[in-house]
Amino acid sequence: MNSSSKTTISPAQTVKTAETEVHFEYSPTLVEILQHQRLSILISTYQSGQVLVLGTHADQLRVSFLNFERPMGIAASGQKIAIGAGSAVHFLTARHAVAATVPPAGSFDTCFVPHTARHTGRIMGHDLGWGHEGLWLVNTLFSCLCTLDDRHSFVPRWTPNFISQLSDDDRCHLNGMAMADGVPAYVTALAETDTAAGWRADKTRTGCLIDVQSGDFVARGLCMPHSPRVERGELVVRKSGHGNHSRVDRGSGRIDHEGAYKKEAGNVPHQGAVYICAGSAGQVSGGKLNHPANWVSLNKLGSLVLDFDGLRMDVRYLGDRGQVRDYFTLIKKP
């Protein structure tokens, strides 16, 4: 259920059902963020067998609980959602007309209805992603990336170079996948091990981030990495052991160095976007300007110049004497 809607649940509230009592808290700005972006958030928790849907209604947070067998990876794309749970992948499709019939009337703008389920067997699908060839899955148990077809439980498509064979013994705890340009681009694993559950020995210091196309390591020695994502032109990875995110250096967007930033054709939200905060005025002030998402932070006077030429945009930040302090290029695919 995609609710730009909102419910009557406030911070530190309690939800009671016939089976359990759930206590939760949330940041005061969460409702405002969901409303402004017109979105809902889906959260899977395999320990309790639930998918939580966070939406808004009447300026309050609305929380729904959906039962699935050990849900893990979730992928949404336009009018469809895929949820990896237990030994199957469940597919839900948007039914806008149904939303109007769900009480209370007017609360929902979209209703996602279960459509089909594909049996995969137990694969521990920690992460899912929609691509040009359909749905991709991180098959944690078999240490591979896979897709689905009509003849097999799953189709292995890629394994890390250090994995010697397909085996249902979770050799490296492959767990996260970043999609880019419609294909898997990066994956995370908790170790470079090739034995059954070998990753458990020292998982707080052996995590790695791998480039799928080349098979090369992008980063090593990470503390339980998970959920890499390419967002707004940046590669970000979750370090679960530390409870934080880190930006991974993929380049400056400078066409004479690492190359220009690339953006998909059409109106594709949050993919290939580059965000700039250029708040120059008559004086300089501020803090450390060291946010991890920033490629460049300058506490300098200047002006931002945008030069458009068809699908190419050249951006320059000029200092108060006309010097180029920063620059990059963004090229959109035709």
For each residue, the residues with C-beta under 8 A, 3 or more apart:
1: 40 53 55 64 99 102 108 110 111 112
2: 39 40 55 94 108 109 110 111 112
3: 6 40 53 55 56 57 62 107 108 109 110
4: 34 35 38 39 40 55 56 109
5: 55 56 57 62 107 108 109
6: 3 31 34 35 55 56 57 58 59 60 61 62
7: 55 56 57 58 60 61 62 63 107
8: 57 58 60 62
9: 13 15 60 61 62 63
10: 13 60 61
11: 25 26 28
12: 23 24 25
13: 9 10 23 24
14: 21 22 23
15: 9 21 22 24 63 65
16: 21 22
17: 20 21 22 65
18:
19:
20: 17
21: 14 15 16 17
22: 14 15 16 17 65
23: 12 13 14
24: 12 13 15 63
25: 11 12
26: 11 30 61
27: 30
28: 11 31
29: 32 33
30: 26 27 33 34 54 61
31: 6 28 34 35 56 59 60 61
32: 29 35 36
33: 29 30 36 37
34: 4 6 30 31 37 38 39 40 41 54 55 56 61
35: 4 6 31 32 38 56 59
36: 32 33
37: 33 34
38: 4 34 35
39: 2 4 34
40: 1 2 3 4 34 53 54 55
41: 34 53 54 55
42: 51 52 53 54 74 76 81
43: 51 52 54
44: 50 51 52 68 71 72 73 74 83 85
45: 48 49 50 51 52 71
46: 49 70 71 72 85
47:
48: 45
49: 45 46 67 68 69 70 71
50: 44 45 65 66 67 68 71
51: 42 43 44 45 65 66 68 71 74 83
52: 42 43 44 45 63 64 65 66
53: 1 3 40 41 42 62 63 64 66
54: 30 34 40 41 42 43 61 62 63
55: 1 2 3 4 5 6 7 34 40 41 61 62 64 108
56: 3 4 5 6 7 31 34 35 59 60 61 62
57: 3 5 6 7 8 60 62 107
58: 6 7 8
59: 6 31 35 56
60: 6 7 8 9 10 31 56 57
61: 6 7 9 10 26 30 31 34 54 55 56
62: 3 5 6 7 8 9 53 54 55 56 57 107
63: 7 9 15 24 52 53 54
64: 1 52 53 55
65: 15 17 22 50 51 52
66: 50 51 52 53
67: 49 50
68: 44 49 50 51 71 83 85 86 90
69: 49 85 86 87 88
70: 46 49 85 86
71: 44 45 46 49 50 51 68 74 83 84 85 86
72: 44 46 84 85 124 125 126 127
73: 44 82 83 84 125 126 127 128 137 138
74: 42 44 51 71 81 82 83 84 128
75: 81 82 128 129 130 135
76: 42 80 81 82 130
77: 80 81 130
78: 94
79: 93 94
80: 76 77 91 92 93 94 130
81: 42 74 75 76 77 91 92 93 112
82: 73 74 75 76 89 90 91 92 128 130 135
83: 44 51 68 71 73 74 89 90 92 128
84: 71 72 73 74 89 120 123 125 126 128 137
85: 44 46 68 69 70 71 72 88 89 90
86: 68 69 70 71 122
87: 69 119 120 121 122 123
88: 69 85 117 118 119 120
89: 82 83 84 85 117 118 120 125 128 135 137 148
90: 68 82 83 85 114 116 117
91: 80 81 82 114 115 116 117 118
92: 80 81 82 83 112 113 114 115
93: 79 80 81 112 113 115
94: 2 78 79 80 110 111 112 113
95: 98 99 110 111 112 113
96: 99 100 109 110 111
97: 100 101
98: 95 101 102 111 113
99: 1 95 96 102 108 109 110 111
100: 96 97 105 106 108
101: 97 98 105
102: 1 98 99 107 108 111
103: 107
104: 107
105: 100 101
106: 100
107: 3 5 7 57 62 102 103 104
108: 1 2 3 5 55 99 100 102 111
109: 2 3 4 5 96 99
110: 1 2 3 94 95 96 99
111: 1 2 94 95 96 98 99 102 108
112: 1 2 81 92 93 94 95
113: 92 93 94 95 98
114: 90 91 92 117
115: 91 92 93
116: 90 91
117: 88 89 90 91 114
118: 88 89 91 148
119: 87 88 153
120: 84 87 88 89 123 125 137 148 153 154
121: 87 153 154
122: 86 87 141 168
123: 84 87 120 137 139 140 141 142 146 153 154
124: 72 139 140 141 170
125: 72 73 84 89 120 128 137 138 139 140
126: 72 73 84 138 140 174 175 176 226
127: 72 73 137 138 175 176 177 227
128: 73 74 75 82 83 84 89 125 135 136 137 138 177
129: 75 135 136 177 178 179 184
130: 75 76 77 80 82 134 135 136 179
131: 134 135 136 179 182 183 184
132: 182 183
133: 136 147 182 183
134: 130 131 147 148
135: 75 82 89 128 129 130 131 147 148
136: 128 129 130 131 133 145 146 147 157 177 179 184
137: 73 84 89 120 123 125 127 128 145 146 147 148 154
138: 73 125 126 127 128 145 174 175 176 177 187
139: 123 124 125 142 143 144 145 146 154 156 174
140: 123 124 125 126 143 170 173 174 175
141: 122 123 124 168 169 170
142: 123 139 146 154 156 166 167 168
143: 139 140 159 160 163 166 167 170 171 172 174
144: 139 156 157 158 159 163 166 174
145: 136 137 138 139 156 157 158 159 174 177 184 187 212
146: 123 136 137 139 142 154 155 156 157
147: 133 134 135 136 137 154 155 157
148: 89 118 120 134 135 137 152 154 155
149: 152 155
150:
151:
152: 148 149 155
153: 119 120 121 123
154: 120 121 123 137 139 142 146 147 148
155: 146 147 148 149 152
156: 139 142 144 145 146 159 166
157: 136 144 145 146 147
158: 144 145 184 212
159: 143 144 145 156 163 166
160: 143 163 172 174 187 189 192 210 215
161: 215
162: 172 192 193 194
163: 143 144 159 160 171 172 194
164: 194
165:
166: 142 143 144 156 159
167: 142 143 171 196
168: 122 141 142
169: 141 195 196 197
170: 124 140 141 143 173 196 197 199
171: 143 163 167 193 194 195 196 197 198 199
172: 143 160 162 163 189 190 191 192 193 194 198 199
173: 140 170 189 190 191 199 203
174: 126 138 139 140 143 144 145 160 187 188 189
175: 126 127 138 140 188 189 190 225 226
176: 126 127 138 187 188 225 226 227 228 237 238
177: 127 128 129 136 138 145 184 186 187 188 228
178: 129 184 185 186 187 228 229 230 235
179: 129 130 131 136 182 183 184 185 230
180: 183 185 186 230 271
181: 185 262 264
182: 131 132 133 179
183: 131 132 133 179 180 212
184: 129 131 136 145 158 177 178 179 187 212
185: 178 179 180 181 211 212 213 230
186: 177 178 180 209 210 211 212 218 228 230 235 237
187: 138 145 160 174 176 177 178 184 209 210 212 228
188: 174 175 176 177 207 208 209 210 222 225 226 227 228 237
189: 160 172 173 174 175 192 199 207 208 210 225
190: 172 173 175 199 203 206 207 224 225
191: 172 173 198 199 201 202 203 206 207 208
192: 160 162 172 189 206 208 220
193: 162 171 172 198 199 201 206
194: 162 163 164 171 172 198
195: 169 171 198
196: 167 169 170 171
197: 169 170 171 200
198: 171 172 191 193 194 195 201
199: 170 171 172 173 189 190 191 193 203 206
200: 197 203
201: 191 193 198 206
202: 191 205 206
203: 173 190 191 199 200 206 207 224 241
204: 223 224 241
205: 202 221 223
206: 190 191 192 193 199 201 202 203 221
207: 188 189 190 191 203 220 221 222 223 224 225 239 241
208: 188 189 191 192 217 219 220 221 222 225
209: 186 187 188 217 218 219 220 222 225 228 237 248
210: 160 186 187 188 189 215 216 217 218
211: 185 186 214 215 216 217 218
212: 145 158 183 184 185 186 187 215
213: 185
214: 211
215: 160 161 210 211 212
216: 210 211
217: 208 209 210 211 220
218: 186 209 210 211 235 248
219: 208 209 222 225 237 248
220: 192 207 208 209 217
221: 205 206 207 208
222: 188 207 208 209 219 225 237 239
223: 204 205 207 239 240 241 242
224: 190 203 204 207 239 240 241
225: 175 176 188 189 190 207 208 209 219 222 228 237 238 239 240
226: 126 175 176 188 237 238 239 240
227: 127 176 188 237 238
228: 176 177 178 186 187 188 209 225 235 236 237 238 248
229: 178 235 236 237
230: 178 179 180 185 186 233 234 235 236 271
231: 234 236 270 271
232: 270 272 273 274 275 293
233: 230 253 261 272 273 274 330
234: 230 231 247 248 250 293 295
235: 178 186 218 228 229 230 247 248 250
236: 228 229 230 231 245 246 247 248 293
237: 176 186 188 209 219 222 225 226 227 228 229 245 246 248
238: 176 225 226 227 228 244 245
239: 207 222 223 224 225 226 242 243 244 245 246
240: 223 224 225 226 243
241: 203 204 207 223 224
242: 223 239
243: 239 240
244: 238 239
245: 236 237 238 239 292
246: 236 237 239 292
247: 234 235 236 292 293
248: 209 218 219 228 234 235 236 237
249:
250: 234 235 258
251: 254 257 258 259 261
252: 257 258 295 296 328
253: 233 258 259 260 261 274 295 328 329 330
254: 251 257 258 259 260 327 328 329
255: 259 260 328 329
256:
257: 251 252 254
258: 250 251 252 253 254
259: 251 253 254 255
260: 253 254 255 312 328 329 330 331
261: 233 251 253 272 274 328 329 330 331
262: 181 272 330 331 332 333
263: 268 271 272 273 330 331 332 333
264: 181 268 271 272 332 333
265: 268 332 333 334
266:
267:
268: 263 264 265 271 272
269: 273
270: 231 232 273
271: 180 230 231 263 264 268
272: 232 233 261 262 263 264 268 330 332
273: 232 233 263 269 270
274: 232 233 253 261 315 328 330
275: 232
276: 304 315
277:
278: 302 304 317
279:
280: 300 301 302 303 304
281:
282:
283: 301
284: 299 300 301
285: 299
286: 289 299
287:
288:
289: 286 294 297 298 299
290: 294 297
291: 294 297
292: 245 246 247
293: 232 234 236 247
294: 289 290 291 297
295: 234 252 253
296: 252 326
297: 289 290 291 294
298: 289 302 317 325 326
299: 284 285 286 289
300: 280 284 319 320 325
301: 280 283 284 319 320
302: 278 280 298 317 318 319 320 325
303: 280 317 318
304: 276 278 280 315 316 317 318
305: 315 316 317 318
306: 313 314 315
307: 313 314 315 316
308: 312 313
309: 312 313 314
310:
311: 331 332 333 334
312: 260 308 309 329 330 331 332
313: 306 307 308 309 329 330 331 332
314: 306 307 309 327 328 329
315: 274 276 304 305 306 307 327 328 329 330
316: 304 305 307 324 326 327
317: 278 298 302 303 304 305 324 325 326 327
318: 302 303 304 305 322 323 324 325
319: 300 301 302 322 323 324 325
320: 300 301 302
321:
322: 318 319
323: 318 319
324: 316 317 318 319 327
325: 298 300 302 317 318 319
326: 296 298 316 317
327: 254 314 315 316 317 324
328: 252 253 254 255 260 261 274 314 315
329: 253 254 255 260 261 312 313 314 315
330: 233 253 260 261 262 263 272 274 312 313 315
331: 260 261 262 263 311 312 313
332: 262 263 264 265 272 311 312 313
333: 262 263 264 265 311
334: 265 311
